[in-house]
Amino acid sequence: MTFPNWLSQQAKQNPDLTALIFRTPYKEADGDRYQDTETLVNYSQSHYWTFAQLEAEVNQWVDFLQNLGIKSGDRVGLLMANHPRYVMLVHALSRCKAIAVFLNTRLTAVEIKFQIQDSQAQYLFHDHQHTAIAKVLDSIVQTINSDSNFNGNVTSRSQDRFSGMDQNKQRNLEPEVVLQANRTEQILAQDYKCADLPIEENSIHGIFYTSGTTGKPKGVPLSYGNHWHNAIASNSRIGANLNDNWLLCLPLFHVGGMAIIWRSVISGMTLTLLPRFDEQQVLEAIAAEKVTLISLVPTMLSRLLEHSLWRNLCNLRGILLGGANANSELTNRCLRLGLPIMPTYGMTETASQFATLLPHEAKLKQGSSGRPLSGNQLRIIKGEDHIQEVNVGEIGQVLVRGKSVMSGYLHRQVNVDAQGWLHTGDLGYLDADGYLYVVSRRSDLIISGGENIYPAEIEAILVTHPAINDICVIGLADPEWGEQVVAIAVTKSLVTLSELRSFCEQKSLARYKLPKSLLIVDALPRSASGKLLRHEIRDQLISNKK
């Protein structure tokens, strides 16, 4: 199966629709478009690209990449903050049939070096912010500064100069915009044969790395087919279309961020991109750009609700929550406020969303991640050698199957069985209506005195205590019980282990599940998607005991 080039198709069918909006809270530096400077200003500047303009700039990037010698099958690392150049590079690499390698900007040089070597990347694009790391890596990979090595033509419009004016009037009043528009038409008129090349369903688009919550990150090659089927199923479930505007404040190196890029060009909807998550910038952008959809992790939503502009969230028709389970306190608060939350279940290995709960289902199915998206299948099993289906409501391992699911890990043992089922390592159950409830990771399971204890259950209670700001529960070796329950907390005020145990008992938590130790810390390590990095916490505690 082949697909047309999605961006090129939108540029032909909907050339004048807004494809991309980039908002930055910083003043532009002269001669360097959209480059953050140290001078803060009290407004956000917006830049707009139509699909035709975005196509034009991508074509220039294609020329640049081809002049570098980048060709089909080459692996190209991307170490950049959220930026229009990132979006353009992704599309341009696709045109060249090169494979993008998405690198977490929060990692150290040593960690990034592992991923570059593991993915066998030959090139590394970076921005000014990551020049120091790039210099450390230039002995193993060809590095290119995307901020200074490419000078394309401006084809965007800036909100502060053109607010309230239609495009024809803008062109009459701004000679440089006329030149930009003419340049765009010239570029589009060129014979970019690669733009018309069909996309092969099974061709690899990019390599994403898991967050490494249980050890070394694993490379996940995702195909164009994985992205296509995920985007179509997601857009269908939530009703996304070209009238929507999806705000993206997740990092683009994360599959949850990149998935929105594909949903945009496949459906024709607008993408509003922020350089990073910032509560005020997100809430201002929702109002200024008439955003309709947003993807967040629970921690982000909690912070937005604490901001004075939180009511801007009421303008949305969908708040997709992923990366980690939202606790009951956050869910209840959103329901009380009438916010249209959409809890989701997904992972890097499924090209983002796999199941989604719609806003009208959120109250009735509280705690659920919804039903599988169209074309996706899900089952709950117990056992490894002799797999058995579990009963309704019984906890077991979550298995997933569908066209958005990866075919296997890079250089590693495949977790996909002969029937195409991916063994996720997540524990959960299905209710009688087929709605999924995720309990925890199987590797997080605590076994104390022969009893199974799920950390998420305890965390859901502890996080509601007024003194707790953030919480993690793990199991540590215990000579008598096998493992003991340990709570690691970020606190708002003084609290004792005894107080927390009493609080849990008042919430009807069984005594064998009560924390036996309490450790107070300044912060808990989390992945880019908001997941607790339990193995880091556990390893640190074990190391401190030695």
Sequence and secondary structure as in RCSB ss.txt:
>XXXX:A:sequence
MTFPNWLSQQAKQNPDLTALIFRTPYKEADGDRYQDTETLVNYSQSHYWTFAQLEAEVNQWVDFLQNLGIKSGDR
VGLLMANHPRYVMLVHALSRCKAIAVFLNTRLTAVEIKFQIQDSQAQYLFHDHQHTAIAKVLDSIVQTINSDSNF
NGNVTSRSQDRFSGMDQNKQRNLEPEVVLQANRTEQILAQDYKCADLPIEENSIHGIFYTSGTTGKPKGVPLSYG
NHWHNAIASNSRIGANLNDNWLLCLPLFHVGGMAIIWRSVISGMTLTLLPRFDEQQVLEAIAAEKVTLISLVPTM
LSRLLEHSLWRNLCNLRGILLGGANANSELTNRCLRLGLPIMPTYGMTETASQFATLLPHEAKLKQGSSGRPLSG
NQLRIIKGEDHIQEVNVGEIGQVLVRGKSVMSGYLHRQVNVDAQGWLHTGDLGYLDADGYLYVVSRRSDLIISGG
ENIYPAEIEAILVTHPAINDICVIGLADPEWGEQVVAIAVTKSLVTLSELRSFCEQKSLARYKLPKSLLIVDALP
RSASGKLLRHEIRDQLISNKK
>XXXX:A:secstr
 EE  HHHHHHHHSTTSEEEEEEEEE  BTTBTT   S EEEEEEEEEEEHHHHHHHHHHHHHHHHHHT  TT E
EEEE  S HHHHHHHHHHHHTT EEEE  TTS HHHHHHHHHHHT SEEEE GGGHHHHHHHTTTSEEEETTTS 
      EEHHHHTT  HHHHHHH HHHHHHHHHHHHHHHS  HHHHS EETTSEEEEEE   TTSS  EEEEEHH
HHHHHHHHHHHHHT  TT EEEE S TTSHHHHHHHHHHHHHT EEEE SS  HHHHHHHHHHTT  EEEE HHH
HHHHHTSTTGGGGGG SEEEE SS   HHHHHHHHHHT  EEEEEEEGGGTEEEEE  GGGTTTTTT  BEE TT
 EEEEEE SSS EE  TT  EEEEEESTTS S  TTS   B TTS EEEEEEEEE TT  EEEEEEGGG EEETT
EEE HHHHHHHHTTSTTEEEEEEEEEEETTTEEEEEEEEEESS   HHHHHHHHHHTT  GGGS SEEEE S   
B TTS B HHHHHHHHHHHH 
